[in-house]
Amino acid sequence: MTTIALPSPSATLAERLETCTATVGVVGLGYVGLPLAMAFAEAGFNVCGVDVNGRRVDLLASGRSDIADVTSRRMKENLKSGRFRPTTRYSDLASCDAIVICVPTPLRKNRDPDLSCIVTATESILPIAKPGQCLVLESTTYPGTTREVVLPRLEERGFHVGRDYFLAFSPERTDPGNETFGISNTPKIVGGVTPTCTRLATALYSAVAEQVIQVSSPEAAEMAKLLENTFRAVNIGLVNELALLCERLQLDVWEVIRAAATKPFGFMPFVPGPGIGGHCIPIDPLYLSWRVRGMDLKTRFIDIADEVNRAMPAHVAASVADLLNEHARAVRGSTILLLGVAYKRDVGDTRESPAIDVARLLGERGAHLAYFDPHVEAFHADGFLVPRIARLDAGTLRAFDAVVILADHGCIDYQLVLEESSLVFDARNTTASRSGKALVRRLGSGVEQLHAQSRPSV
C-alpha cells in the first residue's frame, strides 16, 4: 500500500497566499481595515469584511464608503466583482485562510489601555478557527499583547501555533488623507510568534505591499509601531513648548522653524498646533508608559510630551479669551466660530481632536459656539452638539465676534476669512501668507498683526 504524503498546513497556506487564491478576512472596516480589505480584493483575493456596526455594513453593501481614502466607486467595483463582501457575522469567516484584526484600541477614562475590542474579536474568531489559518493582529497595542492576550486563547482551543495555526503582529501604518503614501508603497512590518508564522504573514502582505520588513518577534513589531508615534508625540510636544516660549519672547515660532529647517542634516521640522488628535499619536505612547509602569521604569519623555500636548487646547482657549478681552469683548456672550474641527487637515475624523477640548473650554466660559467644517457633518464636544454652519460666506463671518482656525483644510477660503472677520486666532499658521482687514493672532507668535509675514515652508 502506497503512503501519500499530504502537504503540511503551512505549505498549503503558503501556496494559496502566493497565488492569491486564498480567502482573506478583515475584522474592523474603519480607517485601517477598509482600505486594507480593498487592497486585498484588488490583488485578487476573495475578501470577507466583518464589522459589528450594522449601519456601516449596510452602507458598504450598498456601494457607499464612509472612509475618505476609499471612494464609493472603488467600493462598488469590488462588490460587483464579488471579491469583497461585508458582513456583521463572524461565522462568515469560516472559509477564510487568513484573518486580519483591525479593531480600535482606545484608552479607558483612567488612560489605561482598553483591549476589549481585541479580546472580543479574538474570542469571536475562535469558534470558526481551523488548522491552516493565519491570524494577524494590526491594532496598535503594547509589546506583549499578541503573545499574552491572543496566543493563549488559540492554545486553549488546542492549536499548536507555528505548526497548524499561525499568528503574527503587523502594525497598521495608515495615514488618513495622505495622497502620497498608502498600503502599497508603505513598508509593512511583520513579526510572527515563530519563523513559520513570520514567513506566512510576509507572504500575505507581499501581495499588497511593495516591501515587507521582517522582525524577530511580535513584541519587536509592536514596539516599532509605538516608537514611530512616540517619536512624533515627543517632537510635537517639544515644538508646542517652543511655541509657548516664543509667544512670551515676542518671537515668531514659524520663522524660527523655517530658519532651523534650512539645516540639511540633523534636523527634522515639526510644527505646533492646538493639540494632537486622531487614533494614534495621543494614545499609542501611553500604551508603552502603561506597559512599563509596574517594572519600576519611567517614561519621562512620553509623560512630559503628553502633559504639554494635552495643555495646548487650554492655551488656545485662554488665548482666544485674551484676544477678545483686549478688544473690549468678554468671552461670556461672545459668538465664536470654530473653523475646522477635525484632528488634522483634509480629513473628517474628530477622534481625540483638540477642537473638542477647545469647544468645551470656551463653552464653559459662556461663549456661544458654532463650527464650519465641510468634512464633519456633526460635532460633539463632551456631550453637547455644536451648531454647524453649512456655508461660509461674508455675512456669516461678520456675525461672529471671533474666528478660531483649528484645522487648516485646503477647501476653506482663508482670504475671505481675513477680509470679513474682525478677530482671528490662527492655531495652524494658515494666515501667514495672506493679508486682510481682520486682526490676527497666531499660535506661537506674540505679535498681533493686520498683515502677516510669509508662511514658512515647513
N, C-alpha and C positions, 0 to 999 in steps of 0.2 A: 504494500500500500504506500503510495507516494504522499509525503507530507508537503503541503503547500504553505510556504512562508507568507504570512499575512503582513502587510505593511504596518508599521507602528503608527500610533495616533499622531505623533509629531511629523512623520514623513507624509502621511496623508494630508494633514493640515497644511504643511509647507507647500505641497504641490497645488492645493486649491487656492492658497493665498497668492502664490507666484503666477498662477494662470488667471487670476481674477475671477475664478468660478465659485469662490466661497460666498456665503451669505453673511453679511455684517449687520450686527445690531448696534444701535446707538441709543443710550439711555439718557434722556435730557435733551430737548430740542430747543435750547435757548441760544444765546450768543456764541457758545462754543460748539454745542452738539449739532445744530442745524447746518452750519457751513461744513462741518466735518462729514455729516451724512450726505450732503450734496457732492462733496469731493469723491467719496467712495462710490456713489451711484454713477458719477461721470467717468470714473475709472473702469466701470463695467461690472461692479459688484451689485448684487441684489441687496438692498438695504431696508431693514425694518427699524423704524424710529419710534421709540416709546417715550411718552411724556404723560405725567399724571394730570396735567391741565387739559381737561376735555375740550375747553373752548379753543385752546391753541391747536389741538389735534384737528378739530373740525375746521378751523381756519386753514391749516396747511392742506388738509384733504380737499378743500375747495380750490386749491391752487393759489392761495394768497399767503404771502410771507409777512411776518411781523418783525423780521430782522433786517435791518438796512443792508447788511452785507450779502443777503440772499434776495435776489429780485423775484417777484412773483412769476415772471416769465421763466426764469430758471427752475422754479418750483414746478410749474406746470409741465415743463419738458420732462423732468424726471418722473413725475406722476404718470404722464402719458406713456413713457417708455416702459413703465412697470417696474423700474429699478428702485423706486422709493415708495414706501408705504408707511404712513404714520398711524399710530395706534396708542390706546391707553392700556392695552393688555400686555403684561409681562409674558403671558403664556405664548404670545406670538413670536417670542424669541427662541422657542424650542428648536427651530430649524437652523439657527444661526451657528456658524463655525467660529466666529469671533464676536465679542461683545465689548463695547467701549462705554464706560460710565463717565458722563459729563454733567454731573449734578452740582448744584450750588453748595458751597462750604462757607457759610456766613459766620459771624461771631454772635455769641449769645449776649444778652443785655449786660452781663458782667465781663464782657470782652474775652471770654474763653471760646475756644473752637467749638463749633456746632457741626458734628459729623453725622447728624441724624439722617440726612439725605443719602449719604454714602451707605450707612448701615441699612436703611430701608431698601435701597436699590440692590445691594448685595443679597439681602435675605429674600427679596422678590425674585431674583435670578436663580437662586439655589434649587427651587423645585423643578426647574426645566434644564438645569445644568447637566451636561453629559460628557463622557470621556471624549477627548479630542478637541475640546473647545479651548479658545484663548480668551482670557478676560483681562482687559486693560483699564486701569483707573487713570483718568485725566484730571479729575478735580483737584485743585490745589489744596495741599494739606501739609501737616508737619512730617518730618522724617520719621518713618516707622509705621505710618498708617497702613500701607499696603500689607506689610508683613504682620502687623499686630492686630489689625481690625478685619481685613478681608481674608487673609490666608487661613486663620483658624476656622472660619466659617466654612471654607471649602474643605478643609481637612476633616471637619466634623461630619461632612457628607460622605467621607470615605475616599475622597480623591487624593491621589498621590501627585502633588504638584511638581511639575518638571518631567513627569513620566506619562501620565494620562490626562492631566489638566495643566493649563499653562497660564501663569499670572505675571503681569508686569505693570509698571507705572510709566506713563509718558505725559509729562506736563503740557497742558494747553498753553499755547503762545499766541492766543487771539488778541488782536488789537482792533476793536471795532472802529470802523471808519477809515482804516488805513488802506489806501488805494495802491500802495507800493508793495507791501508785504502781506501775503496771505498764506494759506496752508501749503501751497506747492513750493514756494521759494523761501519759506522759513524753516531752517533745520529743525528736525524733530529729535528730541532726546528720548532714549528708551533704556530702562533698567529693569531686567527681569529677576524673578526670585532665583532662577537657575539659568545657566548659559543657554539651555534649550528654550526657555521662556523668552530670553532676550532675542534669540535668533528668530523665533516665530513672530514676535511683536515687530521686529525690524522688517520682516517680510510683509507684514500687514501694512505698515506705514510707507514702505518703499513704493507702494502703488500710487500714493497721492503726494508724497513729499520728495523733492529732488535729493535731499540729503538727510540721512538718519544717523544720529550720533549715539553710539552705544556706550553706556557707563556700566560700572561693575555691579550695581545693585539698585533696587527700588529706592533705597534711602538716599543714594547719591543723586538720583534723578529728582527726588522730592526736594532735596536741599538745593539743587541747582535752580529750580524754579523760585524758591524763596530768596536765594541770593539775587536773582535778576530783579525782583520787585523791591527787595530791601535796599539794593543799590539806588534805585530810583527814589524811594521814600526818603532815604537819608540825604541824598543830594538836593531833593526838593525842599526838605526841611532846612538844609544849610542856606539855600538861596532865599527862602522865605525869611529866615532870620536876618540875612544880609539886607533884604528889602526894608525891614523894620529899622535897621540901623541907618540905612541911607535916608529914610524919612527924617530921622532925628538930626542927621548931619547935613541936611539940606543938599543931599546929592541925589542923582537920578540913577537908580539901580540898573535901569535898562542901558544907560550909557556905559556904566561900569562893566556889565556883562558883555556888551558889544566890544569894548576895548580888550577885555580878557580873552575873548574868543578869537582874537587875531593871532594868538599864540598857536603855532602849528603842531605842537606836541604837548602832552602832559596836562591838557585841559579839555573838558567836555562841557559845553554850556547847558545849564538848566535855567528855567525861568520861574519866577514866583507866581503866585495866584491866590485866589480866595480860600484855598484849602485843597485837599485831594479827595478824589472820589472814584467811583467805579467798583468793579468786583475784585480788584487785585491789590492795588497799592495801599489802600488804607487798612487792608485786612491781613494780607499774607505775612508781613513781617511779625505781626502779633502771634501768628501760629508758631513761629520759631521761638519767640520770647516765652510763650506759654510752655513749649516743649522742654525748655531747659530750666524752668522756674524751680523745679524740685531737685535740680542737680547742683545746687549751690553755685550756679553760674549767672552772670549778669549780662544783659544785652543793652549796654548803656547807650550806644549809638541809636539803636532802634527806639528805645524809650524816649530819648531826647527829641529825636525827629518826630515821633508820634505826638509828643507834647506841643512842639512848635506848630506842626501842621494842623492839629486839632484846634489850636488857638486862632488860626487865621480867620475863620468866619466871624468870630467875636471882634477881631481887629477891623474887619471890613464894616461890620455893623456900627462900631464905635466911630469909624472914620466918616461914614455917611451921616451919622448924627452930628459930628463936629462940623461937617461941611454945611449942613442945614443951619445949625446954631450960629455959625459965623456969618450967615446971611440972614439973620433975624427970623429964622423959621424953626419952631420947635419940632422935634420928631413926632411927638404926640399930635395926631390930627393931620400930619403931612401925608400927601399922596406920593407913593414911591413905586416906580416901575422897575421890576427886575428883568433885565434883558439877557435872556439865555439862562435856563435853569438846569440843563443837562450837565453832567460832570466834566465834559470836555467838548471841544469844537466838533460840530457837524455830526453829532450822534443824538439819539433820543433817550439815552439811558440816564436815569436820575438816581441810580443806586449809589448811596453814600455821597451824593452830590453836596458840595459845600453850600449850594444855594438853599438847601433845606434848613441848615442852621442859621444862615443869614436871614432868611424869611422869618424864622421863629423868633430870633432875637429882635428884629425890627418890629415884628408884630407885638411882642411883649412890651415894647416901648410905646405902643399906641399908634404906630404908623398904619395907614391904610394902603394895602399892597395889591398889586396886580402883576402879571408877568406876560412877557411875549417870548415865545419860543416855537418856531414853526415845526420843530422836531418832537415836541412834547404836547400831547393832547390834554393831559390833566396833570396837575402838580399839587401834591400834598406835602405840607410842611408840618411834621409832627402832629398829624391828626386833623389839621384844618386845611380845607381846599382853598387854594389861592385863585382868585378870579383870573381868567385867561383873556388876553387881548388878542382878537383874531387878526387884526390888521394894524400895522404900524404906519401911521401917517402923521402929517404935521399937526392936525387937530388933536390927535391922541397924545402926542408928545407934549404939547403945550398944556395939557390938562394935568400934568404931573409936576410936583414940586422938585423931584429929583429922579434921575435915571441911574441905575446901578448895573454896569456891564459885568456879568459873571461868567458867561461863556461866549467866546468870540466866534460865533457861527459865521461862515462865509456868506450866507444868504441875507444877512442884515445890512441895511443901508446906514452905515455909521455916519456918513456925511449928513444925511437927513437928521440923524440924532443930534449932531453938533449944531446944525442950523436952527433947529426948532425947540431944543430943550433949554432949560435955564441952568440947572446944575447937573453935572455928570460925575459920578465916581466910577473910574475905569480900573477894574481889577485885573485886566488882561492886556493892557497896553495897546488896545486897538485904535486909539485916537491919536497916537503919537505922530503919525504922518499926515494928519488932517488938521484943518482949522475951521472954526465956525464961531457962532455967537455965544455958545454955552461956556460957562465957567467949568473947567475940567480939573479934577484932581485924580492923579493916577497912583495906584498902589506902588510903593517903592520910590516915590518922589515927593519931597516935602514942599514942592513949588506948585501953587495953583496957577493955571495958565489959561489964556484965551487962545493962543496959538502954540501948538505943541511942536517939539522938535521932531526930526525924522525918526521913524521907528527903527530900532535896531534889528538887524537881520540875524535873529537867534531862534 
